[in-house]
Structure formats: structure tokens, C-alpha cells
Amino acid sequence: MTASILINGELSDVVPAGDRGLAYGDGVFETLRFTAGQPHLWQGHMDRLQRGCERLALPVPDQAQLLREARTVATGERDCVVKIILTRGSGGRGYAPPSTPQPNRVVSCHALPSGLEGDARRGVHGRLCEQRIALQPSLRGIKHLNRLEYVLAAAELAGEPGQVGIVRNTEDFVISSVHANLFLVVNGQLLTPRMDRCGVHGVLRALLLRDFKNRLELRRVTLDLMAAASEIFLVSSVRGVVPLRSLGDWHWDPGPVTRDMQQWHREMVQSA
């Protein structure tokens, strides 16, 4: 499919050369799935977008306007991915942000990643990336535009289609995959990495933390803890719940907890 793009509500594919998103990664973004013109987990994405704007002191965009534009770019697509980018706009040379920013809004539509149904059924295979994620508590959780650490991690997978990259922080704790949050089942306990100093707080991760708070624990996840897990699965708004089948010499089968989480996700999307 050819990407459909709106910039500040107008059909275009051009942003100013002086845009701070281009110059400094000064902005935030959200990536979500649309089915038959309806967004998956819309409010969760808008809540995270608002948190990102507040953290970076950006004007918060109007949600109703964003939804109209997202539906416009998704028109005619049965199942697709919509990406929303908000930059601080242009501001001249230098790091200091303008006192009255004029944000640029980019909303675009893209094809779904291939093989999602097969991945959900059979699982995916992981590779441990050498690239580490730096500790930066002031930016943890949000989806800011500077994703160079993840770009470099993804580059390690070049020529290995179908593999997912597993990333650690600079303290050697496992954080996530390149594209999704990570959950483990260890001795019957559901665990997910604590991300209070780095990493993206996924929308689907937040809903799991809400709905299963009585059986879910935040932990500093080591490779040894992953090796001890009976099940591991990945979650993201676009890909849903996907079993992790292997990482190096370690192997896991999609188990009952993973299948329960997949059913929970299907029911939640259908009822939204």
C-alpha cells in the first residue's frame, strides 16, 4: 500500500527543514492499529501521548482532531497501522526550545507487518542485541522521537527476517524487545521488567498491569531469570500477544498463561 500522510491536516509529505523533530528528535509519537476504521486502544495511546507532551512541555493536541485525521488516512483500509507524530515545530538553530512552539502534526497510514497471525499462533525467535538502552529516568516511559538506540539494535537483525531483538539496559537488565514489551512466567508468577529508568511503557503493557495487578510483579529481569521462565511472551498494540519461542540455546513453548493473555486481548479489542 502507498502511505497516506496528513501534515497539520493537509495532504502532504513535506515538513520544514528546520523542524526540531528532524534536527533533535524533539517530539513524541504513537503507533496504533486500525481495523475497519476503528482504532485499537485509542484512549491508552492518547493518554501516553499526553504524558509525553507534558514531559517535554509540548502543547497537547486535540484528541478529536487527531481521531478525525487518523480515520481519514485509514480510509479504505481493512486493517492497517496509523502513526501519529507531534514535533515542537521549527525553532531555528540551537537546542533551546522556542518560547511559543508551533507544533507540526504528522498522521500517516501504513501496512501491517506481515505474518502476524502465524506469529501469534506459533511464536517468534529472539536474538540478544549488543546495543544497550541508556538509563534516562526523565524520558522513561514515553515514546519520544529519538529512537537511535532501537535503530541500532534493529540493525543487528539485518539479514535475519523473523527474529526479534531482545534489548538490555546499561546495567545488564532485560528491558524489552525492539518492538514490544516482555512478560515472563516463573514458578507460576507473572513478571515484567521494571522500567523506572528507561524503556517504553507500552499501552498493552499498562492494561495488563491494570487487569492482572493481583498476579503480576514488576522485577529487575536478568538473563538467568529468563532462562528459568516456563513461558515468555511479547505484547504490543500492533502485534498483540506473541509467544517468544527461543533466545540462543533457551527454548519455550507457548503455554496456558500466554494463550489466556491472547484470549484476554482478543476479547478486549472486540469489546472496545
N, C-alpha and C positions, 0 to 999 in steps of 0.2 A: 504494500500500500504506500501511497505518497503521503508524507506527513502534511497535515493541515495545521497552519500556525496563525494565531492571532497575537498581535503585539499591541497592547493597550486598546484592545477591542477591534483593531483593524486587521484585515487580511494582509499579512506581510511576512517577510523572513529577514528583516533588516533591523538591527539595533545600532545606536550611535557608537562610533569607535571609542568615544570617551566614557562609555558605560562602566561603572565601577564593578559590576558583576564580571565583566571581561577583564578589567585591569587588576582586581584584587580578590575576586570571589566574594564580593561584598553583597550578599543576598541569601535568600533561602529558596527551597523548592520542595515540592511534593510530587510523588508519582503514584497514581492510583488506577484501579481497573474500572472500566465501564462495561456494562452488559445491557444491550438493548436500550441504550440511552440513559441508564441509571448507574450512578456511581456506587462502588463498594466502599463502605466505611467512611462516608463523606465527612461526618462530623468529627471523627477522630483525626482525619487529615487536617481539617480546618483548625482544630484545637492545637495541633502541633505547629501548624503554620503561624498561628497567633503567638505561641510561645517563642518561636524563632524570631518573629518580628519584634517582640518585646525585648528579647535578649540583645538584639542588635540595634535597638532603638529605631526601627523602621515603622512607617505608618502601616497600620493593619488594613489590608484590602477588604472591600465589601464582599461578604460571602455570597450574597445573592448574585452579584455581578460575576464573580468567579464561576458560579454554577452555570449561569447562562452561557458564558464563554466556553466552559468545558463541554457542555451539551452541544454547542454549535460545532466545535471541532470534531466531536464524536459522531455527528450526524451521518447516518448511512452505514455505520459500523456495528455489526452484531456484538463483537467482543474486541476490546482494544485497551490500550494504555493511554491515559491522559497525563501529561506532565505540566505542572504549574511552576513557573519561575518568577520570583519577585526580586529585582535588584534595587539598589539605592538610587539608580539612575546616574546621570552624568554629574561630575563634580570637579573636573579639572585634574591636573597632576598633583600627586601627594596623597599621603594616607589619610589625612584629616578629613572626616566626612563633612559635607556641606551642612550648614545650619538649618536649611529648609530643603530637605531632599524631595526630589520629584521622581518617585519610583517608576521603573519600567516593569510591565506585566507581560509575560510571555506564556501563552497557553497553546499546547500542541498535542496532536494525536499521533499514536504510533501503533504498530502491530504488536500483538502479544509475543512474548518469547515462545519459541517452538517447543513442542514436546511436553507441555505442562501436565496433561492428563497421565501420560506414561510415567513422568517423574513422580507424581503423587501416588501412583499405584506401585511402582517398582522401587522408587528411591533413587538417590543420586550418590555419586562417589566424590569424596573430598580430597583435597591436597592442602598440606600445611604450607602457607605462604611465608617467605622470609621477611617480607615487608611488615614492619610493626606499626601499630597505631600509637601516636604520642598521647601522653596524658595532658588534657586541657579541660579542667572542670568547667571553665566559663563557657565552653562551646559544647559540652557533652549533652547528648540527647537530641539536639536539633539537627535538621538537615540543611546545613549551610552549604554554600556553593563551592567552597574549597574542598574538593574531594581527592586531592592528589595522592594521598596515602592509599586510597582504594583503587585509584587508577593504576598505580604501580603494582599493587597486589594482583589486580586483574590481568596485568600484562604478563605476570609469571605463568598464567594459564594458557598463553598463546600456543596454538597448535594442539591443545588438549580439549577438544569440544566435549561437553557433557560433564566435565569436572567442575566442582565448586571450590573456591578458595576459602580456607579457614584462617582467620587472622587473630593474632595475639597483640597485646599492648607491649610497651617497652619494659614492663615488669614480668613478661612471660605468661601472663594470664590470658586465657582464651576469651575473646570478646564476641565474635560473631562469624558468619561467613561474609564474603564480599558484598552479597546482596540481601542477606536475611539475618534475622535473629536466631539464636540457638537455644534448644532445650534438651535436657538430659533426664533420663530416668535411672536413678541409682538406688538400689535396695528398696525399690518401690516408691521412692521420694522423687517428686518432680522438681528439677532445678533449672535455673537460668543464670547466665553471668550477671554479676553486679556491674552496672555501668554508671558509676557515680563520678568517674574521672575522664571517661572517653566513651566513644561509641554512639550509635544512633538508637534512640528509644522508638522502636517500631510501633506502628498503630495496632497491628495484630498482637504484638507482644503485650501492649498495655491492656488489651481486652482479656488476654489470658491471665494476666496478673489480677485483673478485677474479678473475673468469673471463677478463678480457681485459687483465690488467695489463701484458702484454708489448707491447701495441699501443695503449694508452690513456694519454693525458697530461693532467695537471691544468694548467690555464692561467688567467691573468687574461684573460677574454674581453671584447673590445671589440666595438662595433658594426661596426667595419671588419673584424674577424676573422669575424664572422657573414656579412658581405657576401661574403667570399672563400670561404665554405664551398660545397662541392658538394652536401652533404646536411646536413639538421638534423632531429633527432627528439627527442621528449619521452618521458620514462619516469615512470611511477608505478605503485604497487601496484594501484590500482583500474582505471586506464585501459590499462595495459600499455605497449607501444611504439607511438608515434603520430608519423607524419611531420609536420613543420612545412612548409607549402607556401608561405607568404609572410609578409613583415613589411614593411609600407609598399610601396615600389617593388621590393623584392627578392623573387625567386621561386625555389623549389627543387622539384625532382621527387623523389618517393620513390625512392631509389637502391638499389643492391645491398647496401650496408652496412646500411641501415635494414631491408631485407627479411630479411637474415641475423639481425639482432638480434630481429626479430619471431619468426622461427623458433626461435631460441635460447630466447626467453621461453616460447613455447608448449610446447616440449619440457621445460623446467624445471618449469612448472606441472603438466604431465601426470605427470611422474615423482615429484612431491612426495607 
